[in-house]
Every structure is written in structure tokens, then in C-alpha cells.
Amino acid sequence: MQAAIRATTEAQFTMRERFVGLKQSGGLSSPEDCARRLVEHLTGPAFGAAPVTDLRDF
């Protein structure tokens, strides 16, 4: 998904440069790390406490 986003044009996806920057700076998580964080959040006490959650905060 990330590669597809970075391959689009700015007109197709206005936040493209943010994702390009995250890739260049090493700010993207591996699929395994993302899955681990997601499971921890879904099974943890904070699940549902906020309408939006950023898994990078875990």
C-alpha cells in the first residue's frame, strides 16, 4: 500500500509528500510491528477511549 501511495501523483493523493518523507526518514513501521501494535491496542484497556488512535503512539 505504501509503495502504491508513493507512486501516485500529488493530484491523486494530496498527502503523498508526507508518505514519501516517512519512507525516507525511516518513519514507516514494518508490517509485523504494525500488526503487533494493532493487537496490543485492540486487546488493551485504552481501546475505544478515543475516536481516533495513532498506533505510532504505542
PDBQT receptor file of N, H, CA, C and O in Angstrom, charges set to zero:
ATOM      1  N   MET A   1       0.817  -1.177   0.000  1.00  0.00    +0.000 N 
ATOM      2  CA  MET A   1       0.000   0.000   0.000  1.00  0.00    +0.000 C 
ATOM      3  C   MET A   1       0.873   1.258   0.000  1.00  0.00    +0.000 C 
ATOM      4  O   MET A   1       0.609   2.198  -0.750  1.00  0.00    +0.000 OA
ATOM      5  N   GLN A   2       1.894   1.276   0.826  1.00  0.00    +0.000 N 
ATOM      6  H   GLN A   2       2.109   0.512   1.436  1.00  0.00    +0.000 HD
ATOM      7  CA  GLN A   2       2.753   2.453   0.897  1.00  0.00    +0.000 C 
ATOM      8  C   GLN A   2       3.432   2.717  -0.441  1.00  0.00    +0.000 C 
ATOM      9  O   GLN A   2       3.522   3.866  -0.875  1.00  0.00    +0.000 OA
ATOM     10  N   ALA A   3       3.914   1.658  -1.103  1.00  0.00    +0.000 N 
ATOM     11  H   ALA A   3       3.841   0.725  -0.751  1.00  0.00    +0.000 HD
ATOM     12  CA  ALA A   3       4.567   1.839  -2.402  1.00  0.00    +0.000 C 
ATOM     13  C   ALA A   3       3.584   2.401  -3.416  1.00  0.00    +0.000 C 
ATOM     14  O   ALA A   3       3.952   3.246  -4.233  1.00  0.00    +0.000 OA
ATOM     15  N   ALA A   4       2.345   1.943  -3.374  1.00  0.00    +0.000 N 
ATOM     16  H   ALA A   4       2.046   1.257  -2.710  1.00  0.00    +0.000 HD
ATOM     17  CA  ALA A   4       1.324   2.443  -4.302  1.00  0.00    +0.000 C 
ATOM     18  C   ALA A   4       1.046   3.920  -4.036  1.00  0.00    +0.000 C 
ATOM     19  O   ALA A   4       0.898   4.703  -4.975  1.00  0.00    +0.000 OA
ATOM     20  N   ILE A   5       0.974   4.300  -2.774  1.00  0.00    +0.000 N 
ATOM     21  H   ILE A   5       1.094   3.664  -2.012  1.00  0.00    +0.000 HD
ATOM     22  CA  ILE A   5       0.738   5.713  -2.429  1.00  0.00    +0.000 C 
ATOM     23  C   ILE A   5       1.883   6.578  -2.937  1.00  0.00    +0.000 C 
ATOM     24  O   ILE A   5       1.649   7.632  -3.529  1.00  0.00    +0.000 OA
ATOM     25  N   ARG A   6       3.108   6.144  -2.712  1.00  0.00    +0.000 N 
ATOM     26  H   ARG A   6       3.298   5.288  -2.231  1.00  0.00    +0.000 HD
ATOM     27  CA  ARG A   6       4.256   6.949  -3.134  1.00  0.00    +0.000 C 
ATOM     28  C   ARG A   6       4.393   7.013  -4.651  1.00  0.00    +0.000 C 
ATOM     29  O   ARG A   6       5.061   7.909  -5.168  1.00  0.00    +0.000 OA
ATOM     30  N   ALA A   7       3.771   6.080  -5.376  1.00  0.00    +0.000 N 
ATOM     31  H   ALA A   7       3.228   5.352  -4.956  1.00  0.00    +0.000 HD
ATOM     32  CA  ALA A   7       3.834   6.066  -6.838  1.00  0.00    +0.000 C 
ATOM     33  C   ALA A   7       2.772   6.964  -7.479  1.00  0.00    +0.000 C 
ATOM     34  O   ALA A   7       2.791   7.167  -8.693  1.00  0.00    +0.000 OA
ATOM     35  N   THR A   8       1.858   7.498  -6.687  1.00  0.00    +0.000 N 
ATOM     36  H   THR A   8       1.843   7.334  -5.701  1.00  0.00    +0.000 HD
ATOM     37  CA  THR A   8       0.816   8.367  -7.224  1.00  0.00    +0.000 C 
ATOM     38  C   THR A   8       1.352   9.775  -7.440  1.00  0.00    +0.000 C 
ATOM     39  O   THR A   8       2.477  10.099  -7.060  1.00  0.00    +0.000 OA
ATOM     40  N   THR A   9       0.530  10.587  -8.049  1.00  0.00    +0.000 N 
ATOM     41  H   THR A   9      -0.384  10.324  -8.357  1.00  0.00    +0.000 HD
ATOM     42  CA  THR A   9       0.879  12.000  -8.198  1.00  0.00    +0.000 C 
ATOM     43  C   THR A   9       0.262  12.784  -7.049  1.00  0.00    +0.000 C 
ATOM     44  O   THR A   9      -0.647  12.304  -6.372  1.00  0.00    +0.000 OA
ATOM     45  N   GLU A  10       0.758  13.977  -6.841  1.00  0.00    +0.000 N 
ATOM     46  H   GLU A  10       1.496  14.367  -7.391  1.00  0.00    +0.000 HD
ATOM     47  CA  GLU A  10       0.215  14.855  -5.800  1.00  0.00    +0.000 C 
ATOM     48  C   GLU A  10      -1.267  15.159  -6.064  1.00  0.00    +0.000 C 
ATOM     49  O   GLU A  10      -2.050  15.321  -5.128  1.00  0.00    +0.000 OA
ATOM     50  N   ALA A  11      -1.636  15.232  -7.340  1.00  0.00    +0.000 N 
ATOM     51  H   ALA A  11      -0.999  15.100  -8.100  1.00  0.00    +0.000 HD
ATOM     52  CA  ALA A  11      -3.034  15.489  -7.691  1.00  0.00    +0.000 C 
ATOM     53  C   ALA A  11      -3.938  14.319  -7.294  1.00  0.00    +0.000 C 
ATOM     54  O   ALA A  11      -5.099  14.517  -6.935  1.00  0.00    +0.000 OA
ATOM     55  N   GLN A  12      -3.398  13.102  -7.362  1.00  0.00    +0.000 N 
ATOM     56  H   GLN A  12      -2.455  12.941  -7.653  1.00  0.00    +0.000 HD
ATOM     57  CA  GLN A  12      -4.178  11.921  -6.996  1.00  0.00    +0.000 C 
ATOM     58  C   GLN A  12      -4.293  11.747  -5.489  1.00  0.00    +0.000 C 
ATOM     59  O   GLN A  12      -5.303  11.256  -4.986  1.00  0.00    +0.000 OA
ATOM     60  N   PHE A  13      -3.247  12.154  -4.774  1.00  0.00    +0.000 N 
ATOM     61  H   PHE A  13      -2.426  12.552  -5.183  1.00  0.00    +0.000 HD
ATOM     62  CA  PHE A  13      -3.220  11.977  -3.320  1.00  0.00    +0.000 C 
ATOM     63  C   PHE A  13      -2.462  13.147  -2.715  1.00  0.00    +0.000 C 
ATOM     64  O   PHE A  13      -1.234  13.199  -2.773  1.00  0.00    +0.000 OA
ATOM     65  N   THR A  14      -3.199  14.085  -2.136  1.00  0.00    +0.000 N 
ATOM     66  H   THR A  14      -4.197  14.043  -2.089  1.00  0.00    +0.000 HD
ATOM     67  CA  THR A  14      -2.586  15.333  -1.680  1.00  0.00    +0.000 C 
ATOM     68  C   THR A  14      -1.588  15.153  -0.538  1.00  0.00    +0.000 C 
ATOM     69  O   THR A  14      -0.755  16.032  -0.315  1.00  0.00    +0.000 OA
ATOM     70  N   MET A  15      -1.650  14.038   0.188  1.00  0.00    +0.000 N 
ATOM     71  H   MET A  15      -2.326  13.324   0.007  1.00  0.00    +0.000 HD
ATOM     72  CA  MET A  15      -0.710  13.811   1.294  1.00  0.00    +0.000 C 
ATOM     73  C   MET A  15       0.492  12.959   0.862  1.00  0.00    +0.000 C 
ATOM     74  O   MET A  15       1.220  12.440   1.709  1.00  0.00    +0.000 OA
ATOM     75  N   ARG A  16       0.696  12.817  -0.433  1.00  0.00    +0.000 N 
ATOM     76  H   ARG A  16       0.105  13.238  -1.121  1.00  0.00    +0.000 HD
ATOM     77  CA  ARG A  16       1.771  11.970  -0.967  1.00  0.00    +0.000 C 
ATOM     78  C   ARG A  16       3.136  12.320  -0.375  1.00  0.00    +0.000 C 
ATOM     79  O   ARG A  16       3.875  11.429   0.044  1.00  0.00    +0.000 OA
ATOM     80  N   GLU A  17       3.473  13.599  -0.336  1.00  0.00    +0.000 N 
ATOM     81  H   GLU A  17       2.873  14.323  -0.675  1.00  0.00    +0.000 HD
ATOM     82  CA  GLU A  17       4.801  14.004   0.144  1.00  0.00    +0.000 C 
ATOM     83  C   GLU A  17       5.031  13.604   1.597  1.00  0.00    +0.000 C 
ATOM     84  O   GLU A  17       6.162  13.322   1.991  1.00  0.00    +0.000 OA
ATOM     85  N   ARG A  18       3.980  13.579   2.384  1.00  0.00    +0.000 N 
ATOM     86  H   ARG A  18       3.061  13.808   2.064  1.00  0.00    +0.000 HD
ATOM     87  CA  ARG A  18       4.126  13.128   3.783  1.00  0.00    +0.000 C 
ATOM     88  C   ARG A  18       4.594  11.678   3.827  1.00  0.00    +0.000 C 
ATOM     89  O   ARG A  18       5.475  11.327   4.612  1.00  0.00    +0.000 OA
ATOM     90  N   PHE A  19       4.006  10.840   2.984  1.00  0.00    +0.000 N 
ATOM     91  H   PHE A  19       3.290  11.125   2.346  1.00  0.00    +0.000 HD
ATOM     92  CA  PHE A  19       4.362   9.427   2.969  1.00  0.00    +0.000 C 
ATOM     93  C   PHE A  19       5.742   9.200   2.364  1.00  0.00    +0.000 C 
ATOM     94  O   PHE A  19       6.466   8.299   2.788  1.00  0.00    +0.000 OA
ATOM     95  N   VAL A  20       6.105  10.003   1.387  1.00  0.00    +0.000 N 
ATOM     96  H   VAL A  20       5.517  10.735   1.043  1.00  0.00    +0.000 HD
ATOM     97  CA  VAL A  20       7.458   9.930   0.831  1.00  0.00    +0.000 C 
ATOM     98  C   VAL A  20       8.462  10.284   1.927  1.00  0.00    +0.000 C 
ATOM     99  O   VAL A  20       9.479   9.608   2.085  1.00  0.00    +0.000 OA
ATOM    100  N   GLY A  21       8.177  11.331   2.673  1.00  0.00    +0.000 N 
ATOM    101  H   GLY A  21       7.351  11.879   2.545  1.00  0.00    +0.000 HD
ATOM    102  CA  GLY A  21       9.061  11.748   3.765  1.00  0.00    +0.000 C 
ATOM    103  C   GLY A  21       9.172  10.699   4.855  1.00  0.00    +0.000 C 
ATOM    104  O   GLY A  21      10.260  10.472   5.384  1.00  0.00    +0.000 OA
ATOM    105  N   LEU A  22       8.068  10.057   5.197  1.00  0.00    +0.000 N 
ATOM    106  H   LEU A  22       7.185  10.241   4.767  1.00  0.00    +0.000 HD
ATOM    107  CA  LEU A  22       8.110   8.997   6.211  1.00  0.00    +0.000 C 
ATOM    108  C   LEU A  22       9.004   7.851   5.760  1.00  0.00    +0.000 C 
ATOM    109  O   LEU A  22       9.767   7.305   6.558  1.00  0.00    +0.000 OA
ATOM    110  N   LYS A  23       8.913   7.486   4.490  1.00  0.00    +0.000 N 
ATOM    111  H   LYS A  23       8.293   7.930   3.843  1.00  0.00    +0.000 HD
ATOM    112  CA  LYS A  23       9.760   6.402   3.959  1.00  0.00    +0.000 C 
ATOM    113  C   LYS A  23      11.230   6.811   4.022  1.00  0.00    +0.000 C 
ATOM    114  O   LYS A  23      12.072   6.034   4.472  1.00  0.00    +0.000 OA
ATOM    115  N   GLN A  24      11.536   8.012   3.578  1.00  0.00    +0.000 N 
ATOM    116  H   GLN A  24      10.852   8.643   3.213  1.00  0.00    +0.000 HD
ATOM    117  CA  GLN A  24      12.920   8.484   3.533  1.00  0.00    +0.000 C 
ATOM    118  C   GLN A  24      13.531   8.621   4.922  1.00  0.00    +0.000 C 
ATOM    119  O   GLN A  24      14.733   8.418   5.095  1.00  0.00    +0.000 OA
ATOM    120  N   SER A  25      12.713   8.962   5.908  1.00  0.00    +0.000 N 
ATOM    121  H   SER A  25      11.737   9.126   5.768  1.00  0.00    +0.000 HD
ATOM    122  CA  SER A  25      13.238   9.172   7.260  1.00  0.00    +0.000 C 
ATOM    123  C   SER A  25      13.185   7.920   8.128  1.00  0.00    +0.000 C 
ATOM    124  O   SER A  25      13.571   7.954   9.297  1.00  0.00    +0.000 OA
ATOM    125  N   GLY A  26      12.704   6.809   7.555  1.00  0.00    +0.000 N 
ATOM    126  H   GLY A  26      12.390   6.782   6.605  1.00  0.00    +0.000 HD
ATOM    127  CA  GLY A  26      12.593   5.581   8.347  1.00  0.00    +0.000 C 
ATOM    128  C   GLY A  26      11.406   5.592   9.292  1.00  0.00    +0.000 C 
ATOM    129  O   GLY A  26      11.389   4.851  10.275  1.00  0.00    +0.000 OA
ATOM    130  N   GLY A  27      10.418   6.420   9.006  1.00  0.00    +0.000 N 
ATOM    131  H   GLY A  27      10.431   7.021   8.208  1.00  0.00    +0.000 HD
ATOM    132  CA  GLY A  27       9.262   6.566   9.883  1.00  0.00    +0.000 C 
ATOM    133  C   GLY A  27       8.136   5.572   9.660  1.00  0.00    +0.000 C 
ATOM    134  O   GLY A  27       7.102   5.655  10.322  1.00  0.00    +0.000 OA
ATOM    135  N   LEU A  28       8.317   4.634   8.739  1.00  0.00    +0.000 N 
ATOM    136  H   LEU A  28       9.158   4.567   8.201  1.00  0.00    +0.000 HD
ATOM    137  CA  LEU A  28       7.286   3.627   8.491  1.00  0.00    +0.000 C 
ATOM    138  C   LEU A  28       7.594   2.371   9.290  1.00  0.00    +0.000 C 
ATOM    139  O   LEU A  28       8.746   1.949   9.380  1.00  0.00    +0.000 OA
ATOM    140  N   SER A  29       6.571   1.785   9.862  1.00  0.00    +0.000 N 
ATOM    141  H   SER A  29       5.634   2.127   9.790  1.00  0.00    +0.000 HD
ATOM    142  CA  SER A  29       6.734   0.540  10.629  1.00  0.00    +0.000 C 
ATOM    143  C   SER A  29       6.703  -0.660   9.693  1.00  0.00    +0.000 C 
ATOM    144  O   SER A  29       6.126  -0.605   8.607  1.00  0.00    +0.000 OA
ATOM    145  N   SER A  30       7.327  -1.729  10.127  1.00  0.00    +0.000 N 
ATOM    146  H   SER A  30       7.795  -1.773  11.009  1.00  0.00    +0.000 HD
ATOM    147  CA  SER A  30       7.230  -2.978   9.369  1.00  0.00    +0.000 C 
ATOM    148  C   SER A  30       5.816  -3.536   9.534  1.00  0.00    +0.000 C 
ATOM    149  O   SER A  30       5.135  -3.200  10.503  1.00  0.00    +0.000 OA
ATOM    150  N   PRO A  31       5.370  -4.376   8.615  1.00  0.00    +0.000 N 
ATOM    151  CA  PRO A  31       4.053  -4.989   8.780  1.00  0.00    +0.000 C 
ATOM    152  C   PRO A  31       3.928  -5.745  10.112  1.00  0.00    +0.000 C 
ATOM    153  O   PRO A  31       2.874  -5.716  10.748  1.00  0.00    +0.000 OA
ATOM    154  N   GLU A  32       4.992  -6.408  10.521  1.00  0.00    +0.000 N 
ATOM    155  H   GLU A  32       5.847  -6.431  10.004  1.00  0.00    +0.000 HD
ATOM    156  CA  GLU A  32       4.967  -7.167  11.778  1.00  0.00    +0.000 C 
ATOM    157  C   GLU A  32       4.814  -6.244  12.984  1.00  0.00    +0.000 C 
ATOM    158  O   GLU A  32       4.046  -6.532  13.902  1.00  0.00    +0.000 OA
ATOM    159  N   ASP A  33       5.546  -5.142  12.974  1.00  0.00    +0.000 N 
ATOM    160  H   ASP A  33       6.170  -4.908  12.229  1.00  0.00    +0.000 HD
ATOM    161  CA  ASP A  33       5.458  -4.190  14.081  1.00  0.00    +0.000 C 
ATOM    162  C   ASP A  33       4.078  -3.544  14.121  1.00  0.00    +0.000 C 
ATOM    163  O   ASP A  33       3.504  -3.366  15.196  1.00  0.00    +0.000 OA
ATOM    164  N   CYS A  34       3.558  -3.200  12.975  1.00  0.00    +0.000 N 
ATOM    165  H   CYS A  34       4.025  -3.344  12.103  1.00  0.00    +0.000 HD
ATOM    166  CA  CYS A  34       2.227  -2.601  12.917  1.00  0.00    +0.000 C 
ATOM    167  C   CYS A  34       1.168  -3.579  13.434  1.00  0.00    +0.000 C 
ATOM    168  O   CYS A  34       0.276  -3.192  14.189  1.00  0.00    +0.000 OA
ATOM    169  N   ALA A  35       1.271  -4.845  13.025  1.00  0.00    +0.000 N 
ATOM    170  H   ALA A  35       1.996  -5.159  12.412  1.00  0.00    +0.000 HD
ATOM    171  CA  ALA A  35       0.313  -5.856  13.490  1.00  0.00    +0.000 C 
ATOM    172  C   ALA A  35       0.395  -6.036  15.001  1.00  0.00    +0.000 C 
ATOM    173  O   ALA A  35      -0.629  -6.157  15.673  1.00  0.00    +0.000 OA
ATOM    174  N   ARG A  36       1.617  -6.053  15.534  1.00  0.00    +0.000 N 
ATOM    175  H   ARG A  36       2.449  -5.955  14.988  1.00  0.00    +0.000 HD
ATOM    176  CA  ARG A  36       1.798  -6.200  16.983  1.00  0.00    +0.000 C 
ATOM    177  C   ARG A  36       1.144  -5.041  17.721  1.00  0.00    +0.000 C 
ATOM    178  O   ARG A  36       0.432  -5.247  18.703  1.00  0.00    +0.000 OA
ATOM    179  N   ARG A  37       1.385  -3.829  17.249  1.00  0.00    +0.000 N 
ATOM    180  H   ARG A  37       1.964  -3.661  16.451  1.00  0.00    +0.000 HD
ATOM    181  CA  ARG A  37       0.811  -2.648  17.900  1.00  0.00    +0.000 C 
ATOM    182  C   ARG A  37      -0.717  -2.653  17.811  1.00  0.00    +0.000 C 
ATOM    183  O   ARG A  37      -1.404  -2.279  18.762  1.00  0.00    +0.000 OA
ATOM    184  N   LEU A  38      -1.232  -3.075  16.678  1.00  0.00    +0.000 N 
ATOM    185  H   LEU A  38      -0.675  -3.379  15.906  1.00  0.00    +0.000 HD
ATOM    186  CA  LEU A  38      -2.681  -3.127  16.495  1.00  0.00    +0.000 C 
ATOM    187  C   LEU A  38      -3.321  -4.113  17.466  1.00  0.00    +0.000 C 
ATOM    188  O   LEU A  38      -4.327  -3.798  18.102  1.00  0.00    +0.000 OA
ATOM    189  N   VAL A  39      -2.744  -5.295  17.581  1.00  0.00    +0.000 N 
ATOM    190  H   VAL A  39      -1.927  -5.551  17.064  1.00  0.00    +0.000 HD
ATOM    191  CA  VAL A  39      -3.275  -6.301  18.509  1.00  0.00    +0.000 C 
ATOM    192  C   VAL A  39      -3.181  -5.794  19.944  1.00  0.00    +0.000 C 
ATOM    193  O   VAL A  39      -4.127  -5.949  20.716  1.00  0.00    +0.000 OA
ATOM    194  N   GLU A  40      -2.054  -5.192  20.308  1.00  0.00    +0.000 N 
ATOM    195  H   GLU A  40      -1.285  -5.066  19.681  1.00  0.00    +0.000 HD
ATOM    196  CA  GLU A  40      -1.911  -4.643  21.664  1.00  0.00    +0.000 C 
ATOM    197  C   GLU A  40      -2.989  -3.600  21.950  1.00  0.00    +0.000 C 
ATOM    198  O   GLU A  40      -3.564  -3.570  23.038  1.00  0.00    +0.000 OA
ATOM    199  N   HIS A  41      -3.252  -2.754  20.972  1.00  0.00    +0.000 N 
ATOM    200  H   HIS A  41      -2.785  -2.778  20.088  1.00  0.00    +0.000 HD
ATOM    201  CA  HIS A  41      -4.275  -1.721  21.175  1.00  0.00    +0.000 C 
ATOM    202  C   HIS A  41      -5.666  -2.345  21.280  1.00  0.00    +0.000 C 
ATOM    203  O   HIS A  41      -6.433  -2.003  22.180  1.00  0.00    +0.000 OA
ATOM    204  N   LEU A  42      -5.990  -3.246  20.375  1.00  0.00    +0.000 N 
ATOM    205  H   LEU A  42      -5.367  -3.524  19.644  1.00  0.00    +0.000 HD
ATOM    206  CA  LEU A  42      -7.328  -3.843  20.361  1.00  0.00    +0.000 C 
ATOM    207  C   LEU A  42      -7.634  -4.641  21.620  1.00  0.00    +0.000 C 
ATOM    208  O   LEU A  42      -8.793  -4.751  22.020  1.00  0.00    +0.000 OA
ATOM    209  N   THR A  43      -6.612  -5.194  22.241  1.00  0.00    +0.000 N 
ATOM    210  H   THR A  43      -5.670  -5.105  21.916  1.00  0.00    +0.000 HD
ATOM    211  CA  THR A  43      -6.819  -6.004  23.443  1.00  0.00    +0.000 C 
ATOM    212  C   THR A  43      -6.488  -5.253  24.727  1.00  0.00    +0.000 C 
ATOM    213  O   THR A  43      -6.603  -5.809  25.820  1.00  0.00    +0.000 OA
ATOM    214  N   GLY A  44      -6.082  -4.003  24.602  1.00  0.00    +0.000 N 
ATOM    215  H   GLY A  44      -5.989  -3.552  23.714  1.00  0.00    +0.000 HD
ATOM    216  CA  GLY A  44      -5.683  -3.229  25.772  1.00  0.00    +0.000 C 
ATOM    217  C   GLY A  44      -6.802  -2.398  26.350  1.00  0.00    +0.000 C 
ATOM    218  O   GLY A  44      -7.867  -2.273  25.745  1.00  0.00    +0.000 OA
ATOM    219  N   PRO A  45      -6.569  -1.830  27.513  1.00  0.00    +0.000 N 
ATOM    220  CA  PRO A  45      -7.592  -1.052  28.213  1.00  0.00    +0.000 C 
ATOM    221  C   PRO A  45      -7.937   0.279  27.533  1.00  0.00    +0.000 C 
ATOM    222  O   PRO A  45      -9.007   0.832  27.788  1.00  0.00    +0.000 OA
ATOM    223  N   ALA A  46      -7.062   0.801  26.680  1.00  0.00    +0.000 N 
ATOM    224  H   ALA A  46      -6.192   0.352  26.473  1.00  0.00    +0.000 HD
ATOM    225  CA  ALA A  46      -7.315   2.089  26.036  1.00  0.00    +0.000 C 
ATOM    226  C   ALA A  46      -8.209   1.971  24.798  1.00  0.00    +0.000 C 
ATOM    227  O   ALA A  46      -8.652   2.984  24.255  1.00  0.00    +0.000 OA
ATOM    228  N   PHE A  47      -8.474   0.745  24.351  1.00  0.00    +0.000 N 
ATOM    229  H   PHE A  47      -8.114  -0.078  24.791  1.00  0.00    +0.000 HD
ATOM    230  CA  PHE A  47      -9.286   0.575  23.143  1.00  0.00    +0.000 C 
ATOM    231  C   PHE A  47     -10.663   1.208  23.320  1.00  0.00    +0.000 C 
ATOM    232  O   PHE A  47     -11.367   0.917  24.287  1.00  0.00    +0.000 OA
ATOM    233  N   GLY A  48     -11.040   2.069  22.387  1.00  0.00    +0.000 N 
ATOM    234  H   GLY A  48     -10.468   2.305  21.601  1.00  0.00    +0.000 HD
ATOM    235  CA  GLY A  48     -12.339   2.726  22.418  1.00  0.00    +0.000 C 
ATOM    236  C   GLY A  48     -12.373   4.013  23.217  1.00  0.00    +0.000 C 
ATOM    237  O   GLY A  48     -13.397   4.697  23.237  1.00  0.00    +0.000 OA
ATOM    238  N   ALA A  49     -11.279   4.358  23.873  1.00  0.00    +0.000 N 
ATOM    239  H   ALA A  49     -10.448   3.802  23.856  1.00  0.00    +0.000 HD
ATOM    240  CA  ALA A  49     -11.253   5.568  24.700  1.00  0.00    +0.000 C 
ATOM    241  C   ALA A  49     -11.216   6.842  23.858  1.00  0.00    +0.000 C 
ATOM    242  O   ALA A  49     -11.668   7.897  24.303  1.00  0.00    +0.000 OA
ATOM    243  N   ALA A  50     -10.682   6.744  22.657  1.00  0.00    +0.000 N 
ATOM    244  H   ALA A  50     -10.315   5.887  22.295  1.00  0.00    +0.000 HD
ATOM    245  CA  ALA A  50     -10.599   7.910  21.769  1.00  0.00    +0.000 C 
ATOM    246  C   ALA A  50     -11.164   7.527  20.403  1.00  0.00    +0.000 C 
ATOM    247  O   ALA A  50     -11.038   6.375  19.987  1.00  0.00    +0.000 OA
ATOM    248  N   PRO A  51     -11.786   8.476  19.699  1.00  0.00    +0.000 N 
ATOM    249  CA  PRO A  51     -12.366   8.144  18.396  1.00  0.00    +0.000 C 
ATOM    250  C   PRO A  51     -11.318   7.841  17.328  1.00  0.00    +0.000 C 
ATOM    251  O   PRO A  51     -11.603   7.123  16.369  1.00  0.00    +0.000 OA
ATOM    252  N   VAL A  52     -10.100   8.385  17.485  1.00  0.00    +0.000 N 
ATOM    253  H   VAL A  52      -9.868   8.968  18.263  1.00  0.00    +0.000 HD
ATOM    254  CA  VAL A  52      -9.012   8.145  16.538  1.00  0.00    +0.000 C 
ATOM    255  C   VAL A  52      -7.769   7.777  17.333  1.00  0.00    +0.000 C 
ATOM    256  O   VAL A  52      -7.448   8.420  18.332  1.00  0.00    +0.000 OA
ATOM    257  N   THR A  53      -7.073   6.741  16.885  1.00  0.00    +0.000 N 
ATOM    258  H   THR A  53      -7.334   6.219  16.073  1.00  0.00    +0.000 HD
ATOM    259  CA  THR A  53      -5.859   6.308  17.565  1.00  0.00    +0.000 C 
ATOM    260  C   THR A  53      -4.721   6.218  16.564  1.00  0.00    +0.000 C 
ATOM    261  O   THR A  53      -4.904   5.681  15.472  1.00  0.00    +0.000 OA
ATOM    262  N   ASP A  54      -3.573   6.722  16.907  1.00  0.00    +0.000 N 
ATOM    263  H   ASP A  54      -3.424   7.159  17.794  1.00  0.00    +0.000 HD
ATOM    264  CA  ASP A  54      -2.377   6.619  16.090  1.00  0.00    +0.000 C 
ATOM    265  C   ASP A  54      -1.514   5.518  16.695  1.00  0.00    +0.000 C 
ATOM    266  O   ASP A  54      -1.002   5.667  17.804  1.00  0.00    +0.000 OA
ATOM    267  N   LEU A  55      -1.352   4.412  15.969  1.00  0.00    +0.000 N 
ATOM    268  H   LEU A  55      -1.769   4.291  15.068  1.00  0.00    +0.000 HD
ATOM    269  CA  LEU A  55      -0.597   3.279  16.507  1.00  0.00    +0.000 C 
ATOM    270  C   LEU A  55       0.873   3.611  16.740  1.00  0.00    +0.000 C 
ATOM    271  O   LEU A  55       1.558   2.899  17.474  1.00  0.00    +0.000 OA
ATOM    272  N   ARG A  56       1.362   4.685  16.124  1.00  0.00    +0.000 N 
ATOM    273  H   ARG A  56       0.804   5.263  15.528  1.00  0.00    +0.000 HD
ATOM    274  CA  ARG A  56       2.744   5.067  16.369  1.00  0.00    +0.000 C 
ATOM    275  C   ARG A  56       2.956   5.581  17.777  1.00  0.00    +0.000 C 
ATOM    276  O   ARG A  56       4.095   5.709  18.228  1.00  0.00    +0.000 OA
ATOM    277  N   ASP A  57       1.859   5.881  18.484  1.00  0.00    +0.000 N 
ATOM    278  H   ASP A  57       0.934   5.777  18.117  1.00  0.00    +0.000 HD
ATOM    279  CA  ASP A  57       1.964   6.362  19.862  1.00  0.00    +0.000 C 
ATOM    280  C   ASP A  57       2.175   5.227  20.861  1.00  0.00    +0.000 C 
ATOM    281  O   ASP A  57       2.383   5.483  22.047  1.00  0.00    +0.000 OA
ATOM    282  N   PHE A  58       2.125   3.992  20.404  1.00  0.00    +0.000 N 
ATOM    283  H   PHE A  58       1.955   3.784  19.440  1.00  0.00    +0.000 HD
ATOM    284  CA  PHE A  58       2.267   2.843  21.321  1.00  0.00    +0.000 C 
ATOM    285  C   PHE A  58       3.676   2.357  21.373  1.00  0.00    +0.000 C 
ATOM    286  O   PHE A  58       3.973   1.402  22.091  1.00  0.00    +0.000 OA
TER     287      PHE A  58
